Amino acid sequence: MRYAEKLAKRITTTGSRLCVGLDPRPDDSGGIQAIPEVLKRVVGETWEHAAAFKPNMAYFEAMGIQGLEILEEMLGQMPTEVPIILDAKRSDIGETQKYYARSYFENWNVDAVTLNPFLGYDTMEPFLDWEGKAIYILAVTSNLGSADFQRQMVGDRYVFELVQDICQRAKDEKRRSDVGMVVGLTNASGDVLSRIQDFPLLIPGLGAQGGDLENMAGKGRTAPDTINVSRGIMYKEMGKSYGQKAKEWADQISTAYPA
């Protein structure tokens, strides 16, 4: 089964496109020693509503070697039916990328990873021939700085359209890995979305960043897009359970952007 098929199946099962972001913060969780139990609870309470999980490497790396051990342990305990998108945003020359690909797809066996395409197509290639895996390349990120490069014009095209060419090239070459894009909800204007083709999207920016779900409504997309919520589940409205918050976000997403 290709990654896009696995994700589409999961979206159909849950009835929602919710991606649960896993961004552990020791200062807000009672210290590093408390993080494994916090993550166990988040995953255990939210997986029924999750189309995917997205651990963010930065939060685990910030805890040093112990953080990587926590990530490895957590990945070994995740429900197998829920795709795992490792948010790493790696970018390097091909030989180094080959080892990143082995680290994530072979050693940790995640389903997908985010990559920075700035160094070009050849640096994506080490990730493109893994059966059942996928990459999401940064196209229009959710921060203000996406206007500095990604939403600039080169001739009559935006830079993010040049990034999108990577998706099309991989598809034309019939690579075994699927390729999608990261498109932030906060910057998903009509002008942007009208130029985005029907590749799978990982969509951050909902919740704490203030993205508007209505941006995705009525676009006629068929790809298995998934919309991430991190802080809104892990560190907001702490009087509610993680599962309750996940269900509320899943319902809100499915209402605005039906599965």
C-alpha positions, 0 to 999 in steps of 0.5 A: 500500500502506498502512503497516500492510500494508507493516509486516505484509508485512515481519513475515511476511518476517522472521518476527519483530517486531523493530524495530532502534533506532538511537541513535548515541552518539559517546562510545561509538562513537569520536566523531562522525566514526565514527558514519556507519560505525557506523550503516552497519554496524548497518543492513547487519548487522541489516536481514535480521532487522528488521521496522522501523528506529527512528532516535531524533531526540534522538541525532542532534540532540545532534550538532548540524547534523552529526548531522542531516546524518548522519541524512539521509545514513543515511535515503537509504541504508536498504533500501527494504523495511524501514519506517522509524519516526522517533522524534521525539515531536513535539507542537505546534499544527496550523500548526507540525505541518504543517511537521513532517509535511512535514519527515519525510514529504516531505523525509526520506520516513520511513514513520512518526513518533512523536507526543505527543497531549497537545495534542489531535486537531487537532494530529495532523491534519497527519500523517493524510492522507499516503498510505502513512504512519503515526503512533504516538501515545504511549499508555503509555510505558515509563518510571516517569512514565507513571503520572503521567498516562497510567495515571491514571483519568478517570471510569471510563477511563484517560487512555491510553484517551482517547489511543486514541480518536484512533486510532479517530477517524482510522479512522472518518474513513478517514484515509489515514495509519495510526494506532498507539500506543506501549505500553511493555513495562515497563508493559504489564500485563494491566489495560493490555493488556485495554483496548488495541484491535487498533491497531498498537503500537510496543513499547519497553522490551525489553532494557536497560529490562527489559520482559517479552515474556511480557506480549504472549503469547496476547493474540490480537492481529492488528495488525502490532505491532513490538518495539524493541531499541536499546541491546541491539543497538548497545551491549551484548555488544560481542563479538558482531556486530550481526547476531548480536545482532539475530538473537538478539533476533528469535528471542527475540521470535518465540518469545514473540510469534509473527509 
